[in-house]
Amino acid sequence: MKPTDLQCSYEQFARRYLPNPPDSPTFELGGVRGELAQLLDGQREGAEDSELYNVMESTLNSWLKDTGFTIVLSTAGEPDSVWHPKTRINGGLYKIQEAPSKGELPDWDSVQVGVGAISPHRKDFFSDLVPKTQNHPTDSDVPAASQEAFEQAKSYSLIPFILQHRTHHFTVFLFGALARIVRWDRAGFVFTEAFNYLDYPERLCDFLWRYIHLSPTGRGFDSSVQRVLSETPDWDLIQRRADSPRNLEGHDVDEHIRSLFQETIRAGHRYKLHVQGRYFFVGRPHVRSGRTRGYIAIDAADPYGPFVFLKDTWHILRGDLKKEGDVLEELNSADEQPQRGRKYIPSLVCHHDVEGEWQKTDSQDFWYELSRNENAKCPFRPRQHYRLVVKEVGLPISKFRNGREMLTIISHGVAAHGYAHKKGYMHQDISVGNILIFVRQDIEEGRLKEERHGLLADWELAEKLTDQGPRQPERTGTWQFLAVDILNNPSKPVEVWHEMESWFHLTLWLAVQYLPHNVQNVAVFMSEFFDDAAKPYDGSTHYKCGALKRTSMQTGTICFADGTPFEFGPKDDPFAPYGMNDVLSALAETFSYRYKEIAPRPRRVSKILPAPDLTPEEKEAAKVLDDQVRFEELLLEYINGPGRPENDKTEPQVSLSEREPFPSSYRTRNDKRPRQGT
């Protein structure tokens, strides 16, 4: 685990995040102190968790009387598998009118402060995250049980960020008689020292009292968002647009997008978002990942026009990174460069940094104030709330129809990447979540014409090229799809061939997930090839590429860990030609030439085993990796060749999370991939 932890005293926490409220009443436990102590110590024979929660709930609510807020704790139900397979929280603080009934699961749409009442027999896992010395804990320092519990706690923090419009939020964790209060934002989190709330109940009550007297902005609700209420003109407008096809010369167009939009408002949540002087109506997020939510949106200035895509994210504040909208504006502009690939890049509508209180993360600033080690590097990267609107609403690439179309969409992404490179940009985050399918519908001679093509999205990590190439102060991108050379050398500048290798890994990932092959245990292969990481033995602090991926790229042979060759094709006809084998084999072999070319030579020359040199043919073949046009042509050659059945797509062969895609969700054994932070 990376050291994205920060402990402070409750007094420091309160001074920074909970300004002084009106005078609070006196909080006492009274006669329930002994009852709680017995339940927490397990001294009452046959006592259930529900009995403990009932006593705690009634006690806390006696303190909240007449405030308009209430605590609801529950042991009902199973973890919410929609949002996280291990997520389980016991309840939270709600406004009375929004609180779930007793015995119901927590209402993630309305919870103000999450409350995790951990079993009295479970350890306070935060204690293992606190540095025992000036050095922060590493993976090997944190017990596995605490690591797992901590990851589950982080999963709690993601759901309010997904379902609510929050800049930050709070969670109270109760470990038996101990309590900690956590504040989460989009950079990291802060937690208080543990305190015994049986001995110091006023501290827990002080937090609740201070919280309910904060402004909505102080509680973490985004002041730039307006909730659209039912029976208002805006509500009715949204509903009419959802129910009304857009007609173009007598043809209904974009019906697939309208259907998706209907799903986002089905639960009734509707909002009005501000972006650069314009307003857009949205429902639930259409896509969600990490710090980013994507919405199918209605432009309030053209409510019956085309739907647009609104991206709500928290981008890294780093001097060498331009805002994504500025990058798109430059890429969208016409110039004398060949325009091949330009149509596969999203079209900018508007963008801006969201202004207002708490629209920039604070964890990193607090860390600097409290850090006792002047030489330590802050584990948090400052982030700014940001919104971007583009014209195209894309579909995930997993919606491809067959292997031929999959390669076609990928070739469009390569073309977009090549166009951007000629304009002076390197994308630097080629991944399966960033290549989309856009369904373009036009009317030609009175007929509806439909074209499905690729769209290379998410340019927020793109860097402007200099005379020396892109700068690379740290490893960026998605672990599963990064080139082996970059995984092993994270400070190395990204070159074109590294990006082409990412396209290769993306192609392999999709093919393994959706096309026929000879893999028996797909989850294990995906984990070993894409997720695995090796601990460094050279004195560096960063993880290295996993063994299977590294070996495959160095040898040019995709195989299982036991050496069995990987083959695509229908199992009922194993001898039938299948073009995907040709594509991946040819590319893997070509990449092996490059790794042979850059392999370090031994310091002491050996007469017995001289370092191998590339043949002229191998050198020529490797050049395709530096030329994106030739790389695209290679893909097109196989797209148009034999062995391309029209019905070769399978159902997903590994169960993924709701968000498409989420590669890490298929892990079946201990995760060796380095943590990427909150």
C-alpha positions as CSV (number, residue, x, y, z in Angstrom):
1,M,0.0,0.0,0.0
2,K,1.3,3.5,-0.8
3,P,1.4,5.7,2.3
4,T,-1.8,7.7,1.5
5,D,-2.6,8.0,5.2
6,L,-2.5,10.9,7.6
7,Q,-3.3,10.9,11.3
8,C,-3.9,14.0,13.4
9,S,-5.4,14.8,16.7
10,Y,-9.1,15.4,17.0
11,E,-8.5,19.0,17.9
12,Q,-6.4,19.6,14.8
13,F,-9.1,17.9,12.7
14,A,-11.9,20.0,14.2
15,R,-10.0,23.3,13.8
16,R,-9.4,22.7,10.1
17,Y,-12.7,21.1,9.0
18,L,-15.3,21.8,11.6
19,P,-15.5,25.5,12.5
20,N,-16.9,26.4,15.9
21,P,-20.7,25.9,16.0
22,P,-23.2,27.4,18.4
23,D,-22.7,26.3,22.0
24,S,-23.4,22.6,22.2
25,P,-25.4,20.8,24.9
26,T,-23.9,18.6,27.5
27,F,-23.4,15.0,26.2
28,E,-23.4,12.2,28.7
29,L,-23.7,8.4,28.5
30,G,-25.5,8.1,31.8
31,G,-26.8,4.6,32.6
32,V,-26.0,3.1,29.2
33,R,-22.3,3.3,29.7
34,G,-22.2,0.0,31.6
35,E,-24.5,-1.6,29.2
36,L,-22.4,-0.6,26.2
37,A,-19.2,-1.7,28.0
38,Q,-20.7,-5.2,28.6
39,L,-21.9,-5.5,25.0
40,L,-18.5,-4.4,23.7
41,D,-16.6,-6.7,26.0
42,G,-18.8,-9.6,25.0
43,Q,-19.7,-10.2,28.7
44,R,-23.4,-10.4,28.0
45,E,-24.1,-14.0,27.0
46,G,-25.9,-14.5,23.7
47,A,-25.8,-10.8,22.8
48,E,-26.1,-10.0,19.1
49,D,-24.6,-7.2,17.1
50,S,-28.1,-5.8,16.6
51,E,-28.5,-5.3,20.3
52,L,-25.3,-3.3,20.4
53,Y,-26.4,-1.2,17.5
54,N,-29.8,-0.6,19.0
55,V,-28.2,0.8,22.2
56,M,-25.7,2.9,20.2
57,E,-28.4,4.2,17.9
58,S,-30.8,5.3,20.6
59,T,-28.0,6.9,22.6
60,L,-26.7,8.9,19.6
61,N,-30.1,10.0,18.6
62,S,-30.9,11.2,22.1
63,W,-28.0,13.6,21.5
64,L,-29.4,14.7,18.1
65,K,-32.9,15.4,19.3
66,D,-34.6,18.3,17.5
67,T,-31.6,18.9,15.2
68,G,-33.4,17.5,12.1
69,F,-30.8,14.7,11.8
70,T,-30.9,11.1,12.9
71,I,-28.6,8.1,13.1
72,V,-29.7,4.7,11.5
73,L,-27.6,1.6,12.2
74,S,-28.5,-1.8,10.8
75,T,-27.2,-5.4,10.5
76,A,-29.7,-6.1,7.7
77,G,-28.9,-7.4,4.3
78,E,-25.7,-8.4,2.4
79,P,-22.9,-6.2,1.0
80,D,-24.0,-4.0,-1.9
81,S,-22.7,-6.0,-4.9
82,V,-23.6,-3.3,-7.4
83,W,-21.0,-0.9,-6.1
84,H,-18.4,-3.2,-4.5
85,P,-18.6,-6.9,-3.7
86,K,-17.2,-6.5,-0.2
87,T,-18.8,-3.2,0.7
88,R,-20.6,-3.3,4.0
89,I,-21.3,-0.3,6.3
90,N,-23.7,-0.3,9.1
91,G,-25.5,3.0,8.6
92,G,-25.0,6.7,8.9
93,L,-26.2,10.1,9.7
94,Y,-29.2,11.3,7.7
95,K,-31.6,14.1,7.5
96,I,-34.7,12.8,9.1
97,Q,-36.8,13.0,6.0
98,E,-34.2,11.1,4.0
99,A,-33.4,8.3,6.4
100,P,-34.1,4.7,5.6
101,S,-36.4,2.7,7.8
102,K,-35.0,0.6,10.6
103,G,-33.6,-2.7,9.3
104,E,-33.0,-1.4,5.8
105,L,-29.7,-1.2,4.0
106,P,-27.9,2.2,4.1
107,D,-29.2,4.7,1.6
108,W,-26.1,5.7,-0.3
109,D,-28.0,8.5,-2.1
110,S,-28.8,10.3,1.1
111,V,-26.3,9.3,3.7
112,Q,-24.5,12.4,5.1
113,V,-21.9,10.7,7.3
114,G,-21.2,7.0,7.1
115,V,-20.9,5.0,10.3
116,G,-18.9,1.7,10.3
117,A,-19.5,-0.1,13.5
118,I,-16.8,-2.7,13.3
119,S,-17.2,-5.9,15.4
120,P,-15.6,-5.5,18.9
121,H,-13.3,-8.4,18.1
122,R,-11.9,-6.8,14.9
123,K,-8.7,-4.8,15.2
124,D,-8.4,-1.1,14.6
125,F,-6.8,-1.5,11.2
126,F,-5.9,2.2,11.0
127,S,-3.4,1.6,13.8
128,D,-1.3,-0.5,11.4
129,L,-1.1,2.4,8.9
130,V,0.4,4.9,11.3
131,P,4.2,5.1,10.8
132,K,6.1,3.7,13.7
133,T,9.1,5.7,12.7
134,Q,9.7,8.6,10.3
135,N,9.4,6.2,7.4
136,H,5.9,5.5,6.1
137,P,4.7,1.9,6.2
138,T,5.1,-0.2,3.1
139,D,3.2,-3.2,1.8
140,S,5.4,-5.6,3.8
141,D,4.8,-3.6,7.0
142,V,1.0,-3.8,7.0
143,P,-0.6,-7.1,8.0
144,A,-2.7,-8.7,5.3
145,A,-5.9,-8.5,7.5
146,S,-5.4,-4.8,8.1
147,Q,-4.6,-4.2,4.4
148,E,-7.8,-6.0,3.3
149,A,-9.9,-4.1,5.9
150,F,-8.3,-0.8,4.9
151,E,-9.1,-1.5,1.2
152,Q,-12.7,-2.2,2.2
153,A,-12.9,1.0,4.2
154,K,-11.7,2.9,1.1
155,S,-14.4,1.2,-0.9
156,Y,-16.9,2.9,1.5
157,S,-15.5,6.2,0.5
158,L,-16.1,5.8,-3.2
159,I,-19.8,5.2,-3.2
160,P,-20.9,8.7,-1.9
161,F,-18.5,10.2,-4.5
162,I,-20.2,8.2,-7.2
163,L,-23.9,8.6,-6.2
164,Q,-23.8,12.1,-4.7
165,H,-22.2,15.3,-5.8
166,R,-19.6,15.6,-3.1
167,T,-16.3,17.4,-2.8
168,H,-15.5,15.5,0.4
169,H,-17.3,13.5,3.0
170,F,-16.8,12.0,6.5
171,T,-17.0,8.5,8.0
172,V,-17.0,7.5,11.7
173,F,-15.4,4.1,12.3
174,L,-16.2,2.4,15.7
175,F,-13.8,-0.4,16.7
176,G,-15.3,-1.6,19.9
177,A,-15.1,1.3,22.4
178,L,-12.6,3.1,20.1
179,A,-13.6,5.6,17.4
180,R,-11.9,7.3,14.6
181,I,-13.2,10.0,12.3
182,V,-12.1,10.1,8.6
183,R,-12.4,12.9,6.1
184,W,-12.1,11.8,2.4
185,D,-11.4,13.9,-0.6
186,R,-10.4,13.2,-4.2
187,A,-6.7,13.2,-3.3
188,G,-6.5,11.2,-0.1
189,F,-7.9,11.1,3.4
190,V,-7.2,12.3,7.0
191,F,-8.1,10.3,10.1
192,T,-8.1,11.2,13.7
193,E,-6.2,9.5,16.5
194,A,-8.3,6.8,18.1
195,F,-10.3,7.8,21.2
196,N,-12.4,5.9,23.7
197,Y,-15.9,7.2,23.3
198,L,-17.1,5.5,26.5
199,D,-14.6,7.6,28.4
200,Y,-14.9,10.7,26.2
201,P,-18.3,10.7,24.7
202,E,-18.2,14.4,24.3
203,R,-15.6,14.1,21.5
204,L,-17.9,11.9,19.3
205,C,-20.9,14.1,20.1
206,D,-18.8,17.2,19.4
207,F,-18.1,16.0,15.9
208,L,-21.8,15.3,15.2
209,W,-22.8,18.7,16.6
210,R,-20.2,20.5,14.6
211,Y,-21.1,18.6,11.4
212,I,-24.9,19.4,11.5
213,H,-24.1,23.1,12.0
214,L,-21.8,23.2,8.9
215,S,-23.0,24.7,5.7
216,P,-23.9,22.2,3.0
217,T,-20.6,23.2,1.3
218,G,-18.7,22.5,4.5
219,R,-20.3,19.1,4.7
220,G,-18.9,18.3,1.3
221,F,-21.9,19.0,-1.0
222,D,-20.9,20.5,-4.3
223,S,-22.3,24.1,-4.4
224,S,-22.0,24.1,-8.3
225,V,-24.8,21.5,-8.6
226,Q,-28.5,22.2,-8.5
227,R,-30.9,19.4,-7.7
228,V,-33.9,19.4,-10.1
229,L,-37.0,18.8,-8.1
230,S,-40.1,17.0,-9.3
231,E,-43.1,19.0,-10.6
232,T,-40.8,21.8,-11.8
233,P,-40.4,23.1,-15.4
234,D,-36.8,21.7,-15.6
235,W,-38.0,18.2,-14.4
236,D,-40.7,18.2,-17.0
237,L,-38.3,19.3,-19.8
238,I,-35.9,16.4,-18.9
239,Q,-38.7,13.9,-19.0
240,R,-40.1,15.2,-22.3
241,R,-36.6,14.9,-23.9
242,A,-36.2,11.4,-22.5
243,D,-39.5,10.4,-24.1
244,S,-39.1,12.2,-27.4
245,P,-37.0,10.8,-30.3
246,R,-34.9,13.3,-32.2
247,N,-36.2,13.5,-35.8
248,L,-33.9,14.3,-38.7
249,E,-35.5,14.5,-42.1
250,G,-38.2,12.0,-41.1
251,H,-35.9,9.6,-39.3
252,D,-35.5,9.0,-35.6
253,V,-31.8,9.2,-34.8
254,D,-29.6,8.5,-31.7
255,E,-32.3,6.2,-30.2
256,H,-29.6,4.1,-28.6
257,I,-28.4,7.1,-26.7
258,R,-31.9,8.2,-25.7
259,S,-32.5,4.7,-24.3
260,L,-29.3,5.0,-22.2
261,F,-30.3,8.4,-21.0
262,Q,-33.7,7.0,-19.9
263,E,-31.9,4.5,-17.7
264,T,-29.9,7.3,-16.0
265,I,-33.0,9.2,-14.8
266,R,-35.1,6.1,-14.0
267,A,-34.3,6.4,-10.3
268,G,-35.5,10.0,-10.3
269,H,-32.2,11.7,-9.6
270,R,-31.8,14.8,-11.9
271,Y,-29.4,17.6,-11.7
272,K,-28.4,20.9,-13.4
273,L,-24.6,21.3,-13.8
274,H,-22.8,24.5,-14.8
275,V,-19.9,24.4,-17.3
276,Q,-18.2,27.6,-18.6
277,G,-21.4,29.7,-18.5
278,R,-23.6,27.0,-19.8
279,Y,-26.0,24.6,-18.1
280,F,-26.6,20.8,-18.7
281,F,-29.2,18.4,-17.3
282,V,-28.0,15.0,-16.1
283,G,-29.2,12.0,-14.2
284,R,-27.1,9.2,-12.7
285,P,-23.5,8.7,-14.0
286,H,-23.5,6.7,-17.3
287,V,-19.9,5.7,-16.6
288,R,-17.8,5.9,-13.4
289,S,-14.2,5.2,-12.7
290,G,-12.0,6.4,-9.8
291,R,-12.3,10.2,-9.6
292,T,-14.3,10.5,-12.8
293,R,-18.0,10.3,-13.6
294,G,-19.4,10.6,-17.1
295,Y,-23.0,11.7,-17.9
296,I,-25.2,11.6,-20.9
297,A,-26.4,15.2,-20.8
298,I,-29.0,17.6,-22.2
299,D,-27.7,21.0,-23.3
300,A,-30.1,23.4,-21.7
301,A,-29.6,25.8,-24.6
302,D,-30.7,23.2,-27.1
303,P,-32.8,20.7,-25.1
304,Y,-34.2,18.8,-28.1
305,G,-30.9,18.7,-30.0
306,P,-28.3,15.9,-29.7
307,F,-27.3,14.5,-26.4
308,V,-23.8,15.4,-25.3
309,F,-21.3,13.8,-23.0
310,L,-20.3,15.6,-19.8
311,K,-17.2,14.5,-17.9
312,D,-16.9,15.4,-14.2
313,T,-13.5,14.7,-12.9
314,W,-10.7,15.8,-10.5
315,H,-7.6,16.4,-12.6
316,I,-4.0,16.4,-11.3
317,L,-2.5,19.9,-10.8
318,R,0.8,19.5,-12.5
319,G,2.5,22.3,-14.3
320,D,3.5,20.2,-17.4
321,L,-0.1,18.9,-18.0
322,K,-2.6,21.0,-19.9
323,K,-6.3,20.8,-19.2
324,E,-8.0,18.1,-21.3
325,G,-10.2,20.7,-23.0
326,D,-7.2,22.7,-24.1
327,V,-5.7,19.6,-25.6
328,L,-8.9,18.7,-27.4
329,E,-9.3,22.3,-28.7
330,E,-5.9,22.1,-30.3
331,L,-6.5,18.6,-31.7
332,N,-9.9,19.6,-33.1
333,S,-8.4,22.6,-35.0
334,A,-7.7,22.2,-38.7
335,D,-4.2,22.8,-40.1
336,E,-2.0,21.6,-42.9
337,Q,-1.4,18.2,-41.3
338,P,-3.1,15.2,-42.9
339,Q,-6.5,14.9,-41.3
340,R,-6.5,11.1,-41.1
341,G,-7.4,10.3,-37.5
342,R,-9.0,13.6,-36.6
343,K,-12.5,12.2,-36.8
344,Y,-11.6,9.7,-34.1
345,I,-11.0,12.3,-31.5
346,P,-13.9,13.8,-29.4
347,S,-15.2,17.2,-30.4
348,L,-15.0,19.8,-27.6
349,V,-18.1,21.8,-26.6
350,C,-16.9,23.6,-23.4
351,H,-14.8,23.0,-20.3
352,H,-13.7,24.8,-17.1
353,D,-12.3,24.4,-13.6
354,V,-15.1,24.4,-11.1
355,E,-14.9,27.4,-8.8
356,G,-15.9,27.6,-5.2
357,E,-15.0,26.4,-1.7
358,W,-13.4,22.9,-1.5
359,Q,-13.2,22.5,-5.3
360,K,-9.6,21.9,-4.8
361,T,-8.4,19.0,-2.6
362,D,-7.0,19.8,0.8
363,S,-5.4,16.5,2.0
364,Q,-2.0,17.4,0.5
365,D,-1.9,20.9,2.1
366,F,-2.8,19.4,5.5
367,W,-0.1,16.8,5.1
368,Y,2.5,19.5,4.5
369,E,1.4,21.3,7.7
370,L,1.7,18.2,9.8
371,S,4.6,16.4,8.3
372,R,7.5,16.0,10.7
373,N,9.9,14.8,8.0
374,E,11.1,17.7,5.8
375,N,12.6,15.3,3.3
376,A,9.5,13.1,2.9
377,K,7.5,13.3,-0.3
378,C,3.8,14.0,0.0
379,P,1.8,10.9,-0.9
380,F,-1.1,13.1,-2.1
381,R,-1.3,14.8,-5.5
382,P,-3.3,18.0,-5.5
383,R,-6.4,17.8,-7.7
384,Q,-8.9,20.4,-9.1
385,H,-12.5,19.8,-9.8
386,Y,-13.0,20.0,-13.6
387,R,-15.8,19.6,-16.1
388,L,-15.6,18.9,-19.8
389,V,-18.4,18.5,-22.4
390,V,-17.9,16.9,-25.8
391,K,-20.4,16.2,-28.7
392,E,-20.0,12.5,-28.9
393,V,-21.6,10.0,-26.6
394,G,-19.6,6.8,-27.1
395,L,-20.3,3.1,-26.3
396,P,-17.7,1.0,-24.5
397,I,-15.5,-1.0,-26.9
398,S,-16.9,-4.2,-25.3
399,K,-20.0,-3.5,-27.5
400,F,-18.1,-4.5,-30.6
401,R,-19.9,-7.0,-32.8
402,N,-17.1,-9.4,-33.7
403,G,-13.3,-9.7,-33.8
404,R,-13.1,-7.9,-37.1
405,E,-14.9,-4.8,-35.8
406,M,-12.9,-4.9,-32.6
407,L,-9.6,-4.6,-34.6
408,T,-11.2,-1.9,-36.8
409,I,-12.1,0.2,-33.8
410,I,-8.6,-0.3,-32.4
411,S,-7.1,0.8,-35.8
412,H,-9.1,4.0,-35.5
413,G,-7.7,4.6,-32.1
414,V,-4.2,4.1,-33.5
415,A,-5.0,6.6,-36.3
416,A,-6.2,9.1,-33.7
417,H,-3.0,8.6,-31.7
418,G,-0.9,9.2,-34.8
419,Y,-2.8,12.4,-35.7
420,A,-2.3,13.7,-32.2
421,H,1.4,12.9,-32.3
422,K,1.8,14.9,-35.5
423,K,0.1,17.8,-33.6
424,G,2.6,17.4,-30.9
425,Y,0.8,15.3,-28.2
426,M,1.4,11.9,-26.7
427,H,-1.8,10.4,-25.1
428,Q,-0.1,8.3,-22.4
429,D,-3.1,6.4,-21.1
430,I,-4.0,3.9,-23.8
431,S,-6.4,1.5,-22.0
432,V,-9.6,-0.5,-22.7
433,G,-11.7,2.2,-21.0
434,N,-10.5,5.0,-23.2
435,I,-11.3,3.6,-26.6
436,L,-15.0,3.9,-27.4
437,I,-17.4,3.1,-30.2
438,F,-19.2,6.1,-31.7
439,V,-22.3,5.4,-33.8
440,R,-22.5,8.3,-36.3
441,Q,-25.9,8.7,-38.0
442,D,-26.5,10.9,-41.0
443,I,-29.1,11.3,-43.7
444,E,-27.9,10.9,-47.3
445,E,-30.4,11.1,-50.2
446,G,-33.3,10.6,-47.8
447,R,-31.8,7.5,-46.2
448,L,-30.5,7.0,-42.7
449,K,-26.8,6.1,-42.9
450,E,-25.0,4.6,-39.9
451,E,-21.3,4.3,-39.3
452,R,-19.6,2.8,-36.3
453,H,-16.1,4.0,-35.7
454,G,-13.6,4.3,-32.9
455,L,-13.1,7.3,-30.6
456,L,-10.0,7.8,-28.5
457,A,-11.1,9.6,-25.4
458,D,-9.6,10.8,-22.0
459,W,-6.7,13.0,-23.0
460,E,-6.2,14.4,-19.5
461,L,-2.7,12.7,-19.2
462,A,-1.6,13.8,-22.7
463,E,1.7,15.6,-22.7
464,K,3.0,18.2,-25.2
465,L,6.1,16.9,-27.0
466,T,9.3,18.8,-26.7
467,D,12.5,18.6,-28.8
468,Q,13.6,15.9,-26.3
469,G,10.2,14.1,-26.5
470,P,7.6,13.9,-23.7
471,R,8.6,14.6,-20.2
472,Q,7.9,11.8,-17.7
473,P,8.4,12.8,-14.1
474,E,6.4,9.8,-12.9
475,R,4.7,6.8,-14.3
476,T,1.2,7.6,-15.6
477,G,-1.4,5.5,-17.3
478,T,-3.3,2.2,-16.5
479,W,-1.0,-0.5,-15.1
480,Q,-2.5,-3.4,-17.1
481,F,-1.8,-1.7,-20.4
482,L,1.5,0.0,-19.9
483,A,4.5,-1.2,-21.8
484,V,6.9,-3.5,-20.1
485,D,9.7,-1.0,-20.5
486,I,7.7,1.7,-18.9
487,L,6.6,-0.5,-16.0
488,N,10.3,-1.3,-15.3
489,N,11.5,2.2,-15.9
490,P,8.8,4.6,-14.7
491,S,10.8,7.8,-15.2
492,K,11.7,6.9,-18.8
493,P,10.2,9.2,-21.4
494,V,7.3,7.6,-23.3
495,E,8.1,6.9,-26.9
496,V,5.7,5.9,-29.8
497,W,6.6,2.3,-29.5
498,H,5.6,2.2,-25.9
499,E,2.2,3.5,-26.8
500,M,2.0,0.9,-29.6
501,E,2.7,-1.8,-27.0
502,S,-0.2,-0.5,-25.0
503,W,-2.4,-1.0,-28.0
504,F,-1.2,-4.5,-28.2
505,H,-2.0,-5.2,-24.6
506,L,-5.5,-3.6,-25.1
507,T,-6.1,-5.9,-28.1
508,L,-5.0,-9.0,-26.1
509,W,-7.1,-8.0,-23.1
510,L,-10.3,-7.7,-25.3
511,A,-9.5,-10.8,-27.2
512,V,-9.1,-12.9,-24.1
513,Q,-12.3,-11.5,-22.6
514,Y,-14.6,-11.7,-25.7
515,L,-13.2,-14.1,-28.3
516,P,-12.8,-18.0,-28.3
517,H,-9.4,-19.4,-27.2
518,N,-7.8,-22.3,-25.3
519,V,-7.6,-20.7,-21.9
520,Q,-9.3,-22.9,-19.2
521,N,-9.0,-20.4,-16.3
522,V,-9.4,-17.0,-17.8
523,A,-9.3,-15.2,-14.5
524,V,-6.0,-16.6,-13.5
525,F,-4.4,-15.8,-16.9
526,M,-5.7,-12.2,-16.8
527,S,-4.4,-11.8,-13.3
528,E,-1.0,-13.2,-14.1
529,F,-0.5,-11.4,-17.4
530,F,-2.1,-8.0,-16.7
531,D,-2.2,-7.4,-12.9
532,D,0.9,-9.0,-11.5
533,A,3.8,-6.9,-10.3
534,A,7.2,-7.9,-9.1
535,K,9.0,-6.3,-6.2
536,P,12.2,-4.6,-7.1
537,Y,15.6,-6.1,-6.3
538,D,17.7,-3.3,-7.7
539,G,17.3,-0.9,-4.8
540,S,14.5,1.1,-6.4
541,T,11.2,1.8,-4.7
542,H,8.8,1.1,-7.6
543,Y,7.2,-2.2,-8.6
544,K,8.3,-3.9,-11.8
545,C,6.3,-5.7,-14.5
546,G,5.0,-9.1,-13.7
547,A,6.9,-12.2,-15.0
548,L,4.4,-13.5,-17.5
549,K,3.9,-10.2,-19.4
550,R,7.6,-9.5,-19.4
551,T,8.6,-12.9,-20.7
552,S,5.9,-12.8,-23.4
553,M,7.1,-9.5,-24.8
554,Q,10.8,-10.4,-24.6
555,T,10.3,-13.8,-26.3
556,G,7.5,-12.8,-28.7
557,T,5.4,-15.8,-27.6
558,I,2.2,-15.4,-25.6
559,C,1.9,-18.4,-23.4
560,F,0.7,-19.6,-20.0
561,A,2.9,-19.6,-16.9
562,D,3.6,-23.3,-17.6
563,G,4.8,-22.5,-21.2
564,T,1.7,-23.8,-23.0
565,P,1.1,-21.6,-26.2
566,F,-1.9,-19.4,-26.2
567,E,-4.2,-19.9,-29.2
568,F,-7.4,-18.3,-30.4
569,G,-10.1,-20.0,-32.4
570,P,-13.3,-22.0,-31.9
571,K,-12.8,-25.1,-29.7
572,D,-15.0,-27.2,-31.9
573,D,-12.8,-26.6,-35.0
574,P,-9.2,-26.1,-33.7
575,F,-7.6,-26.4,-37.1
576,A,-9.7,-23.6,-38.7
577,P,-7.6,-20.5,-39.6
578,Y,-8.3,-17.7,-37.2
579,G,-6.8,-14.3,-38.0
580,M,-6.4,-13.1,-34.4
581,N,-3.6,-15.6,-33.9
582,D,-1.8,-14.0,-36.9
583,V,-2.3,-10.4,-35.6
584,L,-1.1,-11.0,-32.0
585,S,1.7,-13.4,-33.0
586,A,3.1,-11.0,-35.6
587,L,3.0,-8.1,-33.2
588,A,4.4,-10.0,-30.2
589,E,7.3,-11.2,-32.4
590,T,8.0,-7.6,-33.6
591,F,8.0,-6.3,-30.0
592,S,10.5,-9.0,-29.0
593,Y,12.9,-7.5,-31.6
594,R,12.7,-4.2,-29.8
595,Y,13.3,-5.7,-26.4
596,K,16.2,-7.6,-27.9
597,E,17.5,-4.3,-29.3
598,I,17.3,-2.4,-26.0
599,A,18.4,-5.3,-23.7
600,P,21.3,-4.2,-21.5
601,R,24.7,-5.7,-22.5
602,P,26.8,-7.4,-19.8
603,R,29.5,-5.1,-18.3
604,R,32.1,-7.9,-18.8
605,V,32.1,-9.2,-22.3
606,S,31.7,-13.0,-22.4
607,K,33.4,-15.0,-25.1
608,I,31.1,-17.9,-24.4
609,L,27.7,-16.0,-24.6
610,P,28.1,-12.9,-26.7
611,A,25.2,-10.5,-26.6
612,P,22.9,-11.2,-29.6
613,D,22.5,-8.6,-32.3
614,L,19.4,-8.1,-34.4
615,T,19.5,-9.3,-38.0
616,P,18.9,-6.6,-40.7
617,E,15.4,-8.2,-41.2
618,E,14.6,-7.9,-37.5
619,K,15.8,-4.3,-37.4
620,E,13.5,-3.5,-40.3
621,A,10.6,-5.3,-38.8
622,A,11.0,-3.4,-35.5
623,K,10.8,0.0,-37.3
624,V,7.0,-0.5,-37.6
625,L,6.7,0.1,-33.9
626,D,7.9,3.7,-34.4
627,D,5.6,4.5,-37.3
628,Q,2.0,4.7,-36.3
629,V,0.8,4.7,-39.9
630,R,2.6,1.4,-40.6
631,F,1.3,0.0,-37.4
632,E,-2.2,0.9,-38.4
633,E,-1.6,-0.6,-41.9
634,L,-0.5,-3.8,-40.2
635,L,-3.8,-4.0,-38.3
636,L,-5.8,-3.3,-41.5
637,E,-3.9,-6.0,-43.3
638,Y,-5.2,-8.6,-40.9
639,I,-8.7,-7.0,-40.7
640,N,-9.1,-7.6,-44.4
641,G,-7.5,-11.0,-44.5
642,P,-9.0,-14.5,-44.1
643,G,-10.1,-16.2,-40.9
644,R,-12.5,-13.4,-39.8
645,P,-15.8,-15.0,-38.8
646,E,-18.8,-12.7,-38.3
647,N,-20.1,-14.4,-35.2
648,D,-16.9,-15.1,-33.1
649,K,-17.7,-12.8,-30.2
650,T,-18.5,-14.6,-26.9
651,E,-20.1,-13.5,-23.7
652,P,-17.7,-12.0,-21.2
653,Q,-15.4,-14.8,-20.0
654,V,-14.6,-13.1,-16.7
655,S,-17.1,-11.4,-14.4
656,L,-16.3,-7.7,-14.2
657,S,-17.6,-5.0,-12.0
658,E,-20.5,-2.9,-13.1
659,R,-18.2,-0.2,-14.5
660,E,-16.9,-1.3,-17.9
661,P,-14.1,-2.1,-17.8
662,F,-12.5,-2.6,-14.4
663,P,-9.7,-5.0,-15.0
664,S,-8.7,-5.4,-11.4
665,S,-12.0,-6.9,-10.5
666,Y,-11.0,-10.4,-11.8
667,R,-8.2,-11.0,-9.3
668,T,-8.6,-14.5,-7.8
669,R,-5.6,-14.5,-5.5
670,N,-3.4,-12.2,-3.5
671,D,-3.1,-8.9,-5.4
672,K,0.6,-8.2,-6.1
673,R,-0.1,-5.1,-8.1
674,P,1.0,-1.9,-6.4
675,R,-1.7,0.2,-4.9
676,Q,-2.6,3.4,-6.8
677,G,-3.9,5.4,-3.9
678,T,-7.4,6.5,-3.1
